[in-house]
Amino acid sequence: MRKLNIWLSVLAIIIMVACTEVQLSRDLNGVGPYTEIELEPLNDSLMQQGKSLFDSKCSSCHTMEFKNSGPDISDILAYRREVWVLNFILNKEEMLRRDSLALLTRKEYEMDCGSDISSEEEAFQLLEYLRQYQIWLREFNVR
């Protein structure tokens, strides 16, 4: 009888854990308000605003040249879709709970993104800077 109670207790715990586990997203778009985006040609004004935003809100952890306390994001658009990056900027907390790609990065750096970018306008400015930087990086590496 005692063995039966132990097995039933273990089974109950397993069922409770399985029912409360968060479902991870493997969607290449990430988790957030956007499922797809259509981007206009690069806009120098937006890019400059995005660079200023990066310098003031992101550069304390992220760099464009080497690892810091956060990952180097100079080539993030080489391995993440623009819509994923936009969803991460706007929906960090949910992405860090449910997106498998964000969770891998979080595990490596053992910290959350602390930037306070919450407006779509700022998110698109930052994305524009990342898009331009990706082009600069590609041109530099070709030389």
ChimeraX commands (.cxc) that place a marker at each C-alpha (Angstrom):
marker #1 position 0.00,0.00,0.00 radius 0.5
marker #1 position 2.83,2.37,0.86 radius 0.5
marker #1 position 4.48,1.80,-2.56 radius 0.5
marker #1 position 1.17,2.54,-4.25 radius 0.5
marker #1 position 0.86,5.86,-2.37 radius 0.5
marker #1 position 4.40,6.83,-3.34 radius 0.5
marker #1 position 3.74,6.02,-7.00 radius 0.5
marker #1 position 0.46,7.91,-6.98 radius 0.5
marker #1 position 2.19,10.92,-5.40 radius 0.5
marker #1 position 4.95,10.85,-8.02 radius 0.5
marker #1 position 2.38,10.50,-10.79 radius 0.5
marker #1 position 0.38,13.45,-9.42 radius 0.5
marker #1 position 3.51,15.63,-9.32 radius 0.5
marker #1 position 4.42,14.69,-12.89 radius 0.5
marker #1 position 0.92,15.52,-14.10 radius 0.5
marker #1 position 0.92,18.88,-12.28 radius 0.5
marker #1 position 4.31,19.84,-13.75 radius 0.5
marker #1 position 3.28,18.75,-17.26 radius 0.5
marker #1 position 0.06,20.76,-17.10 radius 0.5
marker #1 position 1.75,23.97,-15.95 radius 0.5
marker #1 position 4.73,23.89,-18.30 radius 0.5
marker #1 position 4.95,26.86,-20.67 radius 0.5
marker #1 position 4.61,25.99,-24.33 radius 0.5
marker #1 position 7.74,27.15,-26.16 radius 0.5
marker #1 position 7.45,28.85,-29.51 radius 0.5
marker #1 position 9.73,27.78,-32.33 radius 0.5
marker #1 position 8.19,30.35,-34.64 radius 0.5
marker #1 position 10.86,32.22,-36.59 radius 0.5
marker #1 position 8.79,35.39,-36.13 radius 0.5
marker #1 position 9.06,35.23,-32.34 radius 0.5
marker #1 position 6.24,35.89,-29.92 radius 0.5
marker #1 position 4.58,39.26,-30.16 radius 0.5
marker #1 position 2.27,41.59,-32.02 radius 0.5
marker #1 position 3.87,41.10,-35.45 radius 0.5
marker #1 position 3.63,38.05,-37.68 radius 0.5
marker #1 position 5.16,39.78,-40.67 radius 0.5
marker #1 position 6.37,43.23,-41.59 radius 0.5
marker #1 position 7.00,45.03,-44.85 radius 0.5
marker #1 position 10.01,47.27,-44.60 radius 0.5
marker #1 position 10.55,50.35,-46.70 radius 0.5
marker #1 position 13.95,51.15,-48.22 radius 0.5
marker #1 position 16.44,52.33,-45.61 radius 0.5
marker #1 position 15.69,55.74,-44.19 radius 0.5
marker #1 position 18.73,57.72,-43.04 radius 0.5
marker #1 position 16.75,59.85,-40.58 radius 0.5
marker #1 position 15.20,56.79,-38.89 radius 0.5
marker #1 position 18.62,55.12,-38.84 radius 0.5
marker #1 position 20.21,58.13,-37.09 radius 0.5
marker #1 position 17.42,58.14,-34.50 radius 0.5
marker #1 position 17.93,54.40,-34.05 radius 0.5
marker #1 position 21.67,54.88,-33.50 radius 0.5
marker #1 position 21.00,57.53,-30.85 radius 0.5
marker #1 position 18.49,55.20,-29.23 radius 0.5
marker #1 position 20.99,52.33,-29.28 radius 0.5
marker #1 position 23.69,54.54,-27.77 radius 0.5
marker #1 position 21.42,55.77,-24.97 radius 0.5
marker #1 position 19.40,52.65,-24.12 radius 0.5
marker #1 position 21.25,49.57,-25.38 radius 0.5
marker #1 position 25.01,50.16,-25.50 radius 0.5
marker #1 position 25.55,49.66,-21.77 radius 0.5
marker #1 position 25.00,45.92,-22.36 radius 0.5
marker #1 position 25.24,45.39,-26.13 radius 0.5
marker #1 position 28.01,46.30,-28.52 radius 0.5
marker #1 position 28.44,46.16,-32.23 radius 0.5
marker #1 position 32.00,44.89,-32.08 radius 0.5
marker #1 position 32.44,42.33,-29.29 radius 0.5
marker #1 position 30.65,40.65,-26.43 radius 0.5
marker #1 position 29.75,42.76,-23.42 radius 0.5
marker #1 position 27.41,41.82,-20.60 radius 0.5
marker #1 position 24.84,41.25,-23.37 radius 0.5
marker #1 position 25.40,39.68,-26.79 radius 0.5
marker #1 position 27.04,41.42,-29.73 radius 0.5
marker #1 position 24.10,42.30,-31.94 radius 0.5
marker #1 position 26.00,43.70,-34.93 radius 0.5
marker #1 position 24.97,40.77,-37.11 radius 0.5
marker #1 position 21.68,39.80,-35.45 radius 0.5
marker #1 position 19.83,40.22,-38.75 radius 0.5
marker #1 position 22.07,37.58,-40.32 radius 0.5
marker #1 position 20.53,34.92,-38.11 radius 0.5
marker #1 position 17.21,36.41,-36.90 radius 0.5
marker #1 position 14.37,37.75,-39.02 radius 0.5
marker #1 position 13.50,41.45,-38.78 radius 0.5
marker #1 position 10.05,40.56,-37.43 radius 0.5
marker #1 position 11.66,38.43,-34.67 radius 0.5
marker #1 position 13.88,41.35,-33.64 radius 0.5
marker #1 position 10.93,43.74,-33.65 radius 0.5
marker #1 position 8.84,41.35,-31.54 radius 0.5
marker #1 position 11.74,40.95,-29.10 radius 0.5
marker #1 position 12.16,44.71,-28.71 radius 0.5
marker #1 position 8.45,45.21,-28.06 radius 0.5
marker #1 position 7.69,42.01,-26.14 radius 0.5
marker #1 position 10.87,41.06,-24.27 radius 0.5
marker #1 position 9.26,39.51,-21.21 radius 0.5
marker #1 position 7.04,37.14,-23.18 radius 0.5
marker #1 position 9.83,36.27,-25.62 radius 0.5
marker #1 position 12.16,35.42,-22.72 radius 0.5
marker #1 position 9.51,33.07,-21.33 radius 0.5
marker #1 position 8.28,31.43,-24.51 radius 0.5
marker #1 position 10.65,31.84,-27.46 radius 0.5
marker #1 position 13.22,29.07,-27.77 radius 0.5
marker #1 position 15.80,31.31,-29.50 radius 0.5
marker #1 position 15.50,34.04,-26.87 radius 0.5
marker #1 position 15.76,31.46,-24.09 radius 0.5
marker #1 position 19.02,30.09,-25.51 radius 0.5
marker #1 position 20.54,33.57,-25.51 radius 0.5
marker #1 position 19.23,34.26,-22.01 radius 0.5
marker #1 position 20.82,31.03,-20.77 radius 0.5
marker #1 position 24.18,32.00,-22.26 radius 0.5
marker #1 position 24.20,35.51,-20.79 radius 0.5
marker #1 position 22.21,34.80,-17.61 radius 0.5
marker #1 position 20.49,38.17,-17.68 radius 0.5
marker #1 position 17.41,39.80,-19.14 radius 0.5
marker #1 position 17.36,42.70,-21.55 radius 0.5
marker #1 position 16.75,45.75,-19.41 radius 0.5
marker #1 position 16.07,48.34,-22.08 radius 0.5
marker #1 position 12.88,50.32,-21.75 radius 0.5
marker #1 position 11.93,50.60,-25.41 radius 0.5
marker #1 position 8.19,50.18,-25.53 radius 0.5
marker #1 position 6.93,52.33,-28.37 radius 0.5
marker #1 position 6.63,50.99,-31.89 radius 0.5
marker #1 position 8.24,54.17,-33.19 radius 0.5
marker #1 position 11.41,53.57,-31.17 radius 0.5
marker #1 position 11.39,49.86,-32.05 radius 0.5
marker #1 position 11.31,50.64,-35.78 radius 0.5
marker #1 position 14.07,53.25,-35.34 radius 0.5
marker #1 position 16.29,50.70,-33.63 radius 0.5
marker #1 position 15.49,48.08,-36.27 radius 0.5
marker #1 position 16.44,50.59,-38.97 radius 0.5
marker #1 position 19.83,51.12,-37.30 radius 0.5
marker #1 position 20.37,47.35,-37.09 radius 0.5
marker #1 position 19.45,46.99,-40.78 radius 0.5
marker #1 position 21.95,49.68,-41.79 radius 0.5
marker #1 position 24.66,48.24,-39.56 radius 0.5
marker #1 position 24.16,44.83,-41.15 radius 0.5
marker #1 position 24.82,46.39,-44.57 radius 0.5
marker #1 position 27.94,48.18,-43.29 radius 0.5
marker #1 position 29.17,44.95,-41.74 radius 0.5
marker #1 position 28.65,43.00,-44.95 radius 0.5
marker #1 position 30.46,45.67,-47.00 radius 0.5
marker #1 position 33.35,45.77,-44.52 radius 0.5
marker #1 position 33.77,41.99,-44.57 radius 0.5
marker #1 position 33.84,41.92,-48.38 radius 0.5
marker #1 position 36.86,44.25,-48.47 radius 0.5
marker link #1:1,2 radius 0.2
marker link #1:2,3 radius 0.2
marker link #1:3,4 radius 0.2
marker link #1:4,5 radius 0.2
marker link #1:5,6 radius 0.2
marker link #1:6,7 radius 0.2
marker link #1:7,8 radius 0.2
marker link #1:8,9 radius 0.2
marker link #1:9,10 radius 0.2
marker link #1:10,11 radius 0.2
marker link #1:11,12 radius 0.2
marker link #1:12,13 radius 0.2
marker link #1:13,14 radius 0.2
marker link #1:14,15 radius 0.2
marker link #1:15,16 radius 0.2
marker link #1:16,17 radius 0.2
marker link #1:17,18 radius 0.2
marker link #1:18,19 radius 0.2
marker link #1:19,20 radius 0.2
marker link #1:20,21 radius 0.2
marker link #1:21,22 radius 0.2
marker link #1:22,23 radius 0.2
marker link #1:23,24 radius 0.2
marker link #1:24,25 radius 0.2
marker link #1:25,26 radius 0.2
marker link #1:26,27 radius 0.2
marker link #1:27,28 radius 0.2
marker link #1:28,29 radius 0.2
marker link #1:29,30 radius 0.2
marker link #1:30,31 radius 0.2
marker link #1:31,32 radius 0.2
marker link #1:32,33 radius 0.2
marker link #1:33,34 radius 0.2
marker link #1:34,35 radius 0.2
marker link #1:35,36 radius 0.2
marker link #1:36,37 radius 0.2
marker link #1:37,38 radius 0.2
marker link #1:38,39 radius 0.2
marker link #1:39,40 radius 0.2
marker link #1:40,41 radius 0.2
marker link #1:41,42 radius 0.2
marker link #1:42,43 radius 0.2
marker link #1:43,44 radius 0.2
marker link #1:44,45 radius 0.2
marker link #1:45,46 radius 0.2
marker link #1:46,47 radius 0.2
marker link #1:47,48 radius 0.2
marker link #1:48,49 radius 0.2
marker link #1:49,50 radius 0.2
marker link #1:50,51 radius 0.2
marker link #1:51,52 radius 0.2
marker link #1:52,53 radius 0.2
marker link #1:53,54 radius 0.2
marker link #1:54,55 radius 0.2
marker link #1:55,56 radius 0.2
marker link #1:56,57 radius 0.2
marker link #1:57,58 radius 0.2
marker link #1:58,59 radius 0.2
marker link #1:59,60 radius 0.2
marker link #1:60,61 radius 0.2
marker link #1:61,62 radius 0.2
marker link #1:62,63 radius 0.2
marker link #1:63,64 radius 0.2
marker link #1:64,65 radius 0.2
marker link #1:65,66 radius 0.2
marker link #1:66,67 radius 0.2
marker link #1:67,68 radius 0.2
marker link #1:68,69 radius 0.2
marker link #1:69,70 radius 0.2
marker link #1:70,71 radius 0.2
marker link #1:71,72 radius 0.2
marker link #1:72,73 radius 0.2
marker link #1:73,74 radius 0.2
marker link #1:74,75 radius 0.2
marker link #1:75,76 radius 0.2
marker link #1:76,77 radius 0.2
marker link #1:77,78 radius 0.2
marker link #1:78,79 radius 0.2
marker link #1:79,80 radius 0.2
marker link #1:80,81 radius 0.2
marker link #1:81,82 radius 0.2
marker link #1:82,83 radius 0.2
marker link #1:83,84 radius 0.2
marker link #1:84,85 radius 0.2
marker link #1:85,86 radius 0.2
marker link #1:86,87 radius 0.2
marker link #1:87,88 radius 0.2
marker link #1:88,89 radius 0.2
marker link #1:89,90 radius 0.2
marker link #1:90,91 radius 0.2
marker link #1:91,92 radius 0.2
marker link #1:92,93 radius 0.2
marker link #1:93,94 radius 0.2
marker link #1:94,95 radius 0.2
marker link #1:95,96 radius 0.2
marker link #1:96,97 radius 0.2
marker link #1:97,98 radius 0.2
marker link #1:98,99 radius 0.2
marker link #1:99,100 radius 0.2
marker link #1:100,101 radius 0.2
marker link #1:101,102 radius 0.2
marker link #1:102,103 radius 0.2
marker link #1:103,104 radius 0.2
marker link #1:104,105 radius 0.2
marker link #1:105,106 radius 0.2
marker link #1:106,107 radius 0.2
marker link #1:107,108 radius 0.2
marker link #1:108,109 radius 0.2
marker link #1:109,110 radius 0.2
marker link #1:110,111 radius 0.2
marker link #1:111,112 radius 0.2
marker link #1:112,113 radius 0.2
marker link #1:113,114 radius 0.2
marker link #1:114,115 radius 0.2
marker link #1:115,116 radius 0.2
marker link #1:116,117 radius 0.2
marker link #1:117,118 radius 0.2
marker link #1:118,119 radius 0.2
marker link #1:119,120 radius 0.2
marker link #1:120,121 radius 0.2
marker link #1:121,122 radius 0.2
marker link #1:122,123 radius 0.2
marker link #1:123,124 radius 0.2
marker link #1:124,125 radius 0.2
marker link #1:125,126 radius 0.2
marker link #1:126,127 radius 0.2
marker link #1:127,128 radius 0.2
marker link #1:128,129 radius 0.2
marker link #1:129,130 radius 0.2
marker link #1:130,131 radius 0.2
marker link #1:131,132 radius 0.2
marker link #1:132,133 radius 0.2
marker link #1:133,134 radius 0.2
marker link #1:134,135 radius 0.2
marker link #1:135,136 radius 0.2
marker link #1:136,137 radius 0.2
marker link #1:137,138 radius 0.2
marker link #1:138,139 radius 0.2
marker link #1:139,140 radius 0.2
marker link #1:140,141 radius 0.2
marker link #1:141,142 radius 0.2
marker link #1:142,143 radius 0.2
view
